[in-house]
Amino acid sequence: MANKGLDKIRQEIEDSERDLKLAKDQKKRLEAEQKKLTKNARTHRLCTRGAMLESHLGDPGILEDEDVSNLLTLAFNQNAVQREMTSMVLKRRRQARLDDNEPL
C-alpha cells in the first residue's frame, strides 16, 4: 500500500519534470521569435528612416558617410532642433504610458 503512494508521487514528479521541460522549450522558442521580430522591426525602421534621410540629401550617392554624419551632427547641435527633439520624445513617452494604462 505504501508502494502505491510512493509510485504515485514518483509518477507525478516525472510528469512535472516532463511538463517543465516542455515549458522551458516553449519559452526558448518564444524568446527566439521575440528576438527575431524585434530585429525585423529595427531593420524596417532603419531602412525607412534611411530612405527619409536620403530624400533630403541633394545627391546622396556622391556624399560619403562622413559627410552625412557631419551634416547630421551640425543639424542636431542646433538648439531649436534639440528642443523640438526633446519635446517629441517626451510627447511620445507620455503617449506610450497612456496607451499602456488603457484597458484592452
Kinemage of the C-alpha trace (Angstrom):
@kinemage 1
@onewidth
@group {chain A} dominant
@subgroup {mainchain}
@vectorlist {calphas} color= white
{ca met a 1} P 0.000 0.000 0.000
{ca ala a 2} L 2.822 2.368 0.813
{ca asn a 3} L 4.359 1.485 -2.550
{ca lys a 4} L 1.233 2.688 -4.369
{ca gly a 5} L 1.531 6.090 -2.717
{ca leu a 6} L 5.242 6.237 -3.453
{ca asp a 7} L 4.696 5.155 -7.073
{ca lys a 8} L 2.033 7.822 -7.474
{ca ile a 9} L 4.388 10.515 -6.165
{ca arg a 10} L 7.201 9.324 -8.455
{ca gln a 11} L 4.834 9.426 -11.426
{ca glu a 12} L 3.737 12.958 -10.511
{ca ile a 13} L 7.397 14.010 -10.289
{ca glu a 14} L 8.095 12.522 -13.743
{ca asp a 15} L 5.022 14.239 -15.166
{ca ser a 16} L 6.061 17.545 -13.607
{ca glu a 17} L 9.601 17.218 -14.959
{ca arg a 18} L 8.236 16.477 -18.456
{ca asp a 19} L 5.864 19.457 -18.237
{ca leu a 20} L 8.723 21.664 -17.020
{ca lys a 21} L 10.913 20.606 -19.951
{ca leu a 22} L 8.099 21.324 -22.400
{ca ala a 23} L 7.533 24.735 -20.828
{ca lys a 24} L 11.257 25.565 -20.982
{ca asp a 25} L 11.382 24.525 -24.637
{ca gln a 26} L 8.348 26.668 -25.422
{ca lys a 27} L 9.900 29.619 -23.562
{ca lys a 28} L 13.090 29.236 -25.582
{ca arg a 29} L 11.118 29.178 -28.872
{ca leu a 30} L 9.083 32.224 -27.873
{ca glu a 31} L 12.197 34.171 -26.852
{ca ala a 32} L 13.820 33.356 -30.202
{ca glu a 33} L 10.686 34.502 -32.034
{ca gln a 34} L 10.590 37.707 -29.975
{ca lys a 35} L 14.252 38.393 -30.794
{ca lys a 36} L 13.604 37.811 -34.495
{ca leu a 37} L 10.576 40.111 -34.530
{ca thr a 38} L 12.487 42.815 -32.652
{ca lys a 39} L 15.359 42.557 -35.133
{ca asn a 40} L 12.956 42.707 -38.091
{ca ala a 41} L 11.244 45.798 -36.661
{ca arg a 42} L 14.620 47.503 -36.136
{ca thr a 43} L 15.741 46.661 -39.681
{ca his a 44} L 12.488 48.037 -41.093
{ca arg a 45} L 12.859 51.223 -39.010
{ca leu a 46} L 16.471 51.727 -40.149
{ca cys a 47} L 15.575 51.264 -43.810
{ca thr a 48} L 12.569 53.566 -43.582
{ca arg a 49} L 14.454 56.312 -41.782
{ca gly a 50} L 17.487 55.939 -44.010
{ca ala a 51} L 15.210 56.470 -47.005
{ca met a 52} L 13.740 59.549 -45.320
{ca leu a 53} L 17.226 60.964 -44.813
{ca glu a 54} L 18.258 60.270 -48.398
{ca ser a 55} L 15.165 62.053 -49.677
{ca his a 56} L 16.518 65.255 -48.082
{ca leu a 57} L 20.070 64.942 -49.384
{ca gly a 58} L 20.837 66.707 -52.637
{ca asp a 59} L 22.879 63.907 -54.186
{ca pro a 60} L 23.072 61.042 -51.684
{ca gly a 61} L 25.151 58.864 -53.998
{ca ile a 62} L 28.033 61.326 -54.122
{ca leu a 63} L 28.150 62.068 -50.389
{ca glu a 64} L 30.277 59.895 -48.162
{ca asp a 65} L 29.229 58.553 -44.773
{ca glu a 66} L 31.446 61.120 -43.059
{ca asp a 67} L 29.681 63.931 -44.962
{ca val a 68} L 26.265 62.745 -43.852
{ca ser a 69} L 27.467 62.251 -40.274
{ca asn a 70} L 28.885 65.788 -40.206
{ca leu a 71} L 25.653 67.199 -41.604
{ca leu a 72} L 23.566 65.366 -39.006
{ca thr a 73} L 25.874 66.485 -36.198
{ca leu a 74} L 25.545 70.074 -37.357
{ca ala a 75} L 21.764 69.823 -37.658
{ca phe a 76} L 21.232 68.110 -34.304
{ca asn a 77} L 23.520 70.541 -32.458
{ca gln a 78} L 21.095 73.387 -33.212
{ca asn a 79} L 19.261 74.490 -30.056
{ca ala a 80} L 15.910 74.620 -31.820
{ca val a 81} L 16.362 71.068 -33.109
{ca gln a 82} L 17.391 69.845 -29.654
{ca arg a 83} L 14.305 71.456 -28.065
{ca glu a 84} L 11.993 70.016 -30.705
{ca met a 85} L 13.502 66.536 -30.419
{ca thr a 86} L 13.198 66.618 -26.606
{ca ser a 87} L 9.598 67.764 -26.925
{ca met a 88} L 8.779 64.980 -29.401
{ca val a 89} L 10.397 62.303 -27.236
{ca leu a 90} L 8.540 63.456 -24.110
{ca lys a 91} L 5.250 63.564 -26.000
{ca arg a 92} L 5.738 60.019 -27.341
{ca arg a 93} L 6.758 58.706 -23.905
{ca arg a 94} L 3.649 60.233 -22.323
{ca gln a 95} L 1.511 58.730 -25.071
{ca ala a 96} L 3.134 55.313 -24.579
{ca arg a 97} L 2.400 55.461 -20.837
{ca leu a 98} L -1.222 56.386 -21.547
{ca asp a 99} L -1.526 53.558 -24.063
{ca asp a 100} L -0.076 51.086 -21.545
{ca asn a 101} L -2.710 52.083 -18.979
{ca glu a 102} L -5.664 51.682 -21.323
{ca pro a 103} L -7.745 48.569 -20.710
{ca leu a 104} L -7.846 46.063 -23.522
